Amino acid sequence: MEAGRTQALVSVEQSQQAGESLKAIAEAIGTIRGMNVQISTAVDEQSSVADEINQSMVRIAQAAESSAVGAEQTIHTSDELGSLANELQGQVAVFKIA
């Protein structure tokens, strides 16, 4: 009878320890879930920032292309103005101030 009582007490103690272990496991799972939510949020934010950076890079590339086109037009216009200035200088040279 005493052995049965001792074994019952040991079983109760083991059950309490198992319950405490399960409680600790449940708390750890809750902590892990919280961390997963934080990680997911951080990943979403990083993805959003990466998209914004990508869009900015596209706009910069477009602006650079536009500037290059503008520079080419400026060069062409400058060449035309130079030619016109030479032509005008030749025409003015015909007239002599007496």
C-alpha positions as MATLAB code, in Angstrom:
seq = 'MEAGRTQALVSVEQSQQAGESLKAIAEAIGTIRGMNVQISTAVDEQSSVADEINQSMVRIAQAAESSAVGAEQTIHTSDELGSLANELQGQVAVFKIA';
ca = [
       0.000    0.000    0.000;
       2.827    2.363    0.885;
       4.524    1.603   -2.404;
       1.318    2.483   -4.265;
       1.007    5.717   -2.326;
       4.633    6.632   -3.048;
       4.171    5.827   -6.689;
       1.014    7.973   -6.796;
       2.912   10.898   -5.242;
       5.717   10.463   -7.784;
       3.113   10.381  -10.574;
       1.485   13.578   -9.256;
       4.898   15.271   -9.069;
       5.780   14.149  -12.587;
       2.387   15.396  -13.819;
       3.026   18.782  -12.225;
       6.477   18.939  -13.836;
       4.972   17.955  -17.185;
       2.348   20.684  -16.756;
       5.040   23.262  -15.968;
       7.054   22.089  -18.979;
       4.002   22.383  -21.219;
       3.351   25.888  -19.865;
       6.961   26.880  -20.628;
       6.649   25.388  -24.117;
       3.410   27.305  -24.706;
       5.089   30.547  -23.596;
       8.041   29.842  -25.903;
       5.642   29.226  -28.798;
       3.948   32.547  -28.050;
       7.324   34.288  -28.060;
       8.261   32.613  -31.346;
       4.935   33.674  -32.883;
       5.594   37.256  -31.806;
       9.054   37.124  -33.343;
       7.611   35.709  -36.567;
       5.166   38.615  -36.755;
       8.007   41.096  -36.223;
      10.128   39.378  -38.876;
       7.215   39.354  -41.313;
       6.583   43.051  -40.697;
      10.269   43.862  -41.168;
      10.381   41.864  -44.415;
       7.314   43.711  -45.710;
       8.876   47.070  -44.815;
      12.173   46.136  -46.458;
      10.337   44.986  -49.573;
       8.452   48.274  -49.679;
      11.684   50.261  -49.302;
      13.345   48.165  -52.009;
      10.423   48.908  -54.341;
      10.723   52.633  -53.592;
      14.471   52.519  -54.274;
      13.838   50.681  -57.540;
      11.273   53.288  -58.616;
      13.698   56.071  -57.723;
      16.438   54.425  -59.752;
      14.093   54.195  -62.750;
      13.230   57.896  -62.403;
      16.943   58.770  -62.135;
      17.709   56.734  -65.253;
      14.884   58.468  -67.114;
      16.139   61.885  -65.977;
      19.670   61.000  -67.069;
      18.392   59.902  -70.482;
      16.416   63.112  -70.812;
      19.493   65.143  -69.859;
      21.574   63.294  -72.431;
      18.993   64.037  -75.130;
      18.924   67.687  -74.037;
      22.722   67.865  -74.166;
      22.730   66.448  -77.687;
      20.148   69.007  -78.758;
      22.217   71.789  -77.186;
      25.317   70.630  -79.070;
      23.383   70.533  -82.341;
      21.888   73.985  -81.725;
      25.312   75.382  -80.800;
      26.760   74.021  -84.032;
      23.933   75.624  -86.010;
      24.454   78.952  -84.231;
      28.178   78.780  -84.980;
      27.459   78.200  -88.655;
      24.957   81.065  -88.719;
      27.450   83.350  -86.960;
      30.120   82.517  -89.563;
      27.647   83.124  -92.371;
      26.559   86.427  -90.861;
      30.171   87.490  -90.371;
      30.824   86.786  -94.059;
      27.802   88.814  -95.096;
      28.739   91.724  -92.834;
      32.305   91.697  -94.222;
      30.878   92.623  -97.626;
      29.831   96.003  -96.256;
      32.686   98.372  -95.680;
      32.445  101.540  -93.667;
      33.893  104.340  -95.667;
];
